[in-house]
Amino acid sequence: MPGIVEVKGSKKQIALAEFSPLVVKLVADHQATNVLSKGILVGNGLCESRPNSRLGDAVFSRHVLDGAQSNSIALINPVELYWLCCTLLDGSVDTDAVRNAILTGNGYVDLKPFCGKSPFA
């Protein structure tokens, strides 16, 4: 499945200003190629806070969570993505299940169930 990935960061929650350009890119890509690409936003919100306090969907504003749900965009928390990468290095992740969760997920995609022991002790 083709996709477009955006990576954004903010000292606050990821807001519509960081989210809406991805929607525009997805629409433009669809018009140019006649293919619906999956939108994936890796949003490093609240980036000045400690990693273990930034887990879950709290890094995204409510408007972004709702917009991603209605526009079929997967929202990825980069702290959870890092944790997943640490688990991948151990070789104990079902990569097909992770790929499926991201490609079929709309809104916040919880990666924690795929992760092993937290590196944020």
C-alpha positions in Angstrom: 0.0 0.0 0.0 1.5 3.4 -0.9 1.7 5.9 1.8 2.8 9.4 2.7 4.6 9.9 6.0 5.0 13.2 7.8 7.1 13.8 10.9 6.2 16.8 13.1 7.4 18.0 16.5 6.1 20.5 18.9 6.7 21.7 22.5 2.9 21.5 22.8 0.4 18.9 21.6 0.4 18.3 17.8 -2.2 20.7 16.6 -4.2 21.1 13.3 -1.4 23.4 12.0 1.0 20.4 11.9 -1.7 17.9 10.8 -3.6 19.7 8.0 -0.6 19.8 5.4 -0.7 16.0 5.4 -4.3 16.0 4.4 -3.6 18.4 1.5 -0.7 16.2 0.3 -2.9 13.1 0.4 -5.6 14.8 -1.7 -3.0 16.2 -4.2 -1.4 12.8 -4.5 -4.7 11.1 -5.1 -5.6 13.7 -7.8 -2.2 13.2 -9.5 -2.0 9.4 -9.3 -5.6 8.3 -8.8 -4.4 6.1 -6.0 -5.4 6.5 -2.4 -2.3 6.5 -0.3 -2.2 5.9 3.5 -1.4 8.9 5.6 0.9 8.4 8.5 1.8 11.2 10.9 4.6 10.7 13.4 3.9 13.4 15.9 6.5 14.3 18.5 4.3 16.5 20.7 5.2 17.7 24.2 8.8 17.1 23.1 10.3 18.8 26.1 8.7 16.3 28.6 10.3 13.1 29.7 9.6 10.2 27.3 7.7 8.0 29.9 5.2 10.9 30.4 4.5 11.1 26.6 3.0 7.7 26.0 -0.5 7.3 24.4 -2.5 9.8 22.4 -2.0 12.8 24.7 0.7 14.2 22.3 -2.1 14.9 19.8 -4.8 17.5 20.2 -8.5 16.4 20.2 -8.9 18.1 16.7 -6.0 16.1 15.3 -7.3 12.8 16.8 -10.8 13.5 15.3 -9.3 14.6 11.9 -7.1 11.6 11.6 -10.0 9.3 12.3 -12.2 10.9 9.7 -9.4 11.1 7.1 -8.0 7.6 7.5 -4.7 8.8 8.8 -2.6 6.8 11.3 -1.1 8.8 14.2 2.1 7.4 15.6 3.6 8.4 18.9 7.4 8.6 18.3 8.2 7.6 21.9 6.2 4.4 21.3 7.9 4.0 18.0 11.3 4.2 19.7 10.2 1.6 22.2 9.1 -0.6 19.3 12.5 -0.2 17.7 14.2 -1.3 20.9 11.9 -4.4 20.9 12.6 -5.0 17.2 16.4 -5.2 18.0 15.6 -8.0 20.5 13.8 -9.8 17.6 10.6 -10.4 19.5 8.1 -8.4 17.4 5.6 -9.7 14.9 6.4 -7.1 12.2 3.4 -8.1 10.1 1.0 -7.4 12.9 2.7 -3.9 13.5 2.5 -3.2 9.7 -1.2 -4.2 9.7 -2.0 -2.1 12.7 -0.5 1.0 11.1 -1.8 0.5 7.6 -5.4 -0.2 8.8 -5.4 2.1 11.8 -7.3 5.4 11.6 -6.5 7.9 14.4 -4.0 7.1 17.2 -2.3 3.7 16.7 -1.3 2.2 20.0 2.1 0.5 19.5 2.6 -0.4 23.1 1.0 -3.9 22.8 3.8 -4.8 20.4 6.6 -3.6 22.7 8.5 -5.5 25.3 10.1 -4.1 28.4 10.0 -0.3 28.6 13.4 1.4 27.9 12.2 4.4 30.0 12.8 3.1 33.5 
